[in-house]
Amino acid sequence: MRKTDSTNLPFNAGVLRNEFVSAKPGEHDSGEPGIWIVFRGNELVLNAGDGVSFIEGEPPEWFGSGCSGLLIGAWNGIPVRLLELDTGTEVPPGYLAEPLLATFFNSRLADESLTIAGLAQQILFWERKNSVCSLCGGGMKRIPGTWGKKCLGCGHEHFPHIHPCTIVLVIRGDELLLIRKPEWPQGYYSIPSGFCDFGESLEECARREVAEETGIRIRNLRYVGSQSWPFPGQLMIGFIADYEGGDIIVDQDELENAAWFRRDSMPPTFSSSSIAGWIMETFGK
């Protein structure tokens, strides 16, 4: 079904409606059997015995002794816990281990499950990178009711980092400006994007990124939607814009190619479950 509102894209909380209630560190864990969001290194571990799904119930023995996990919420009243396995843990037959991004692109999970897995991955990244204070190296204690932490040494407070990125569909008559990065699947194209810089508004970022990547100047910039992107903690802010001027000059440091494509002769692009694909499907036809 076509998603006409970006809040319904996977990884956005709107997908979960009221079925998921988040929990913060320190909230009481009943210890009841629940749903396990399991990572081994950068791989999400899933039950693949009968379809692909999260691991549920009592923790299997191969998780290891003393397994408890971190309570991150409840889904339809069932506890959801995040667990990180040692990178050397052997995943037995009947289970699948792959990066979350591959799970997303392969459409292995429903949007609701993807969104919970994305939330868990962001929490895991935060926990890994903030076990000690980045200013003085001191130990950290949790700030009650939040994912924030306070240094026991210098007292500095740290909170999760969300990185804003703009992504822009540029339209010139019946043509769309698309880019290709060398690491993408063969033949795939998408739309210009990039991180906000110091002292920069979203609009300024959007104009700069398009110009830096392709040499194209844009006008009539309009916000259309956003998507949480847990790889590891971006917020993708989507725009459409009209062509103002300039010829394509490809940024060879980042791109393999950039070109104008007619709406009726588009190359392979990413699915409409990503904000890039959603913008192209919603506003590029």
N, C-alpha and C positions, 0 to 999 in steps of 0.2 A: 504494500500500500504506500502511495506517495506521501511523504511527510511535508506538509506545507508550512510547518512551524519548526524552527531549529531547536526549540526546547525538547522536541520529541526525537532528536538524534541520540544514538547510543553514546554513553559516557556523560550525558546530561541528566541531572537528577529528576527532571520532569518525566523521563521514561518510566521511573519507578512509581509514579503517582504517590499514593499513601501506603503502598505495600511494604516499603522499607523504612525502618526507623533507625537512624544512626545512633551510635553510642560513642561516648568519649572515654579516653583512658581513665581507669579508676571506677567506672560504673560497675555495679554488682553483676557478676556472671553467675547465673544459676547452676552452671555445670551440666545442664541438660544436653543430650545429643543434639547436634545441629549440622550446619553447613560449613564446610571447610574450604577456604580460598587459599590454596597451597602454591607456594613458589619454591622452585629450586634454582638458585641463582636468578637469571632473568627469564626463566621458563615457568609458565603456569602449568600446574599438574591437574589433569582432569580425569574423571572416570570415563573410560571408553568401552566398557563392557557391553552396554546396550544403548547405543547412541553415545553422545558426548554430553557430560554434565558435571557439575560440581560433585565432590566427594561428600557424602552425607552420613550421619549416624555416629556411632562410636569411632574414635580414631583407629585405623588399621594398625597392626603391629609394626609394619614396615616404616611408619612414621618415626619410630624410636621411642625409648622410654621417657617418661616425664613430660609427655606432650600435653600442652594446655592451649596454646594459641592466644591471640589477642582478640578480645571481643570488639567488633566494629559496628554491630547493629543487630537488628532482627528483621527477617524477611518473612512476611505473613506470620509473625509470631515465633518463628524458628530462629534460634541464635545463629549468627554468622561470625565465624572466627577466621582471622588471618594467621597463617602459619608459614614460617620459612624453614625449609629443610636444609641440611648441610649439602653443599654442592656435590659431594661424593655419594649422596644417597642414591641407591639403585631403585629405579621405578619399575615395579614388576609388570608382567604382562597384564593386559586389561586396563592399563592406564596410559594416558598420553601426556607428554611433556613438550611444550613448545612456547616460544615467546607470545605474549598476549597480542602483539600486532599481527602475528601470523594467524592466531585464532580469529581475530577480527576480520582480516582480509579473506580468510577461508570460510567465513560465515558459519562457524561451528556452533556458536551459542546464540540464543535469542538476545534481543537488545537489552532486556532486563538483566540477564546474567552478565553480559558484557559490561554493563554499567557498574554493577557491583564489583566485578573483577578489576575494572579501571580504578574505582575508588580504593580498593585494597592495594593495588600497585602503587598509587600515589602515597598512601600511608606508609607502605613498606619502604619506598624511596626516602621519605622523610625520616623514618626511624633509623635507617641505615646511616644517613648522612649527618645525623644530629645526635649522636650518642655522647659527644663532648662539645664544649663551647668552641666555636670557630675563632673567637677573639683571644682567649687565654688558654684553651685546652683543658679547662676545668670540667668537673662532672656536672651533670644536668639533673634537675628535678622537674617533674611535670607541673604545669600551671593548671589547677583544677578547672574542669569544665571545658577545656580546650585541648587542641593538639599542641599548644605551645609549651616551651620548656624554658626554665630559668637556670642560669649558670650558678652553681654553688660557690664559685670563686669570685668572679667580678660582678655578678648580679644581673648581667645582661639578659634580656628576654628575647627568645627566638620564636618565630612563628613560621608555619609552612609557606614556602615560596611558590607563587603562581606567576608564570611568565607570560605576559601578553604578546600575542603574535597577530599580525594582520594578514589577511588573505583576500585577494582582489580579482574579480572577474572583470576584464576590460573588454568593452564592446565597441566595434567599429562597423556600423551598418549591419550587414549580415555575417560579420566575422567576429570570432573570439580570439583573444590573445592567450596562447597556451605555452607552457614551458616544459622542458624535460630534463630531469636530473639523471646522471649516469647510473645511480644505484637503484633506480626504479625498474620494475619488470619491463622486459623488452617491448618497445613501442609505445609505452604508456606516457601520457601527458597529463598535466594538471594546470593550476593557475598560480601566479606569483604570490609569494608569501615571505614573511620574515619577522624577526623579533623587534620589538620596540627598543629604541636606544635611549640613553639618558636625555632628559629634558625634551622629550618628543611626545606630541599628541598622537592618538591613533591615526588621525587623518594625515598628519605629517609622515608617520611611519609608512602608511599605505602608499603615498605618493613616492616616497624615497625608494622603497623596495621595488616598485614597478620600474622606476627609472634606472636603478642600479642593475637590476637583473636583465632588463630588456632594452633600455634606452628610450622607452616610450613615456610620453607625458600624458597625464590623465586630467579630467575635469568632471564636474557633476558627481562627486563621490557620495554614495549613499550606503548607510549601514543596513544590513539585511538579516544578520543572525550571528550566533556564536556556538562554539562547541568546546566543552572540556576535552582535553587531549592528553591522556595520562602517559606520555612518552618523553620525559617523565612527569611534567607538571605544567603544560602550556594551557592557555586559554586562547583558542583560535577565534578571532573577531573578523567576521566576514563583511565584505563590501562589494558593490558593483560600481563601475565607473565608465565614463565615456572616453573615447580616444580624443586627445587634444592635438597631438602632433608628434613628430619624430619618426625615425626609421629604426628598425630593430638592430640593436647591437648586443650580442649575447655576452653575458658575464661568464667567461670561460673558466673562472675559478669555481663557480658553483653549478653552472648549467652545461648540458650537452647540446641543447638546442632551444630556440624559441621561435614561434611562427604564428601567423594568422591562419585560422581554420574556418571555413564556412560551416554554418550551423548544420548543413545537410551532409557534411563529409568530415565528421569528427574522428580523431584517432581513438584508440582505447583510453579510457579515463577511469579513475577510481570510482567506486560505487557511491550511490547517494546516501549511504550510511556515514560517509565522511563529509565534513562541511564543504570540502572542495567539490565533490560530486553533487552534493545537495544544491549548492549555488548554481552549478552548471545546469542541472536538471530543472531547477525552479525558475531561473532567470535567464538562461542561455538559449531557450527554445522559442 
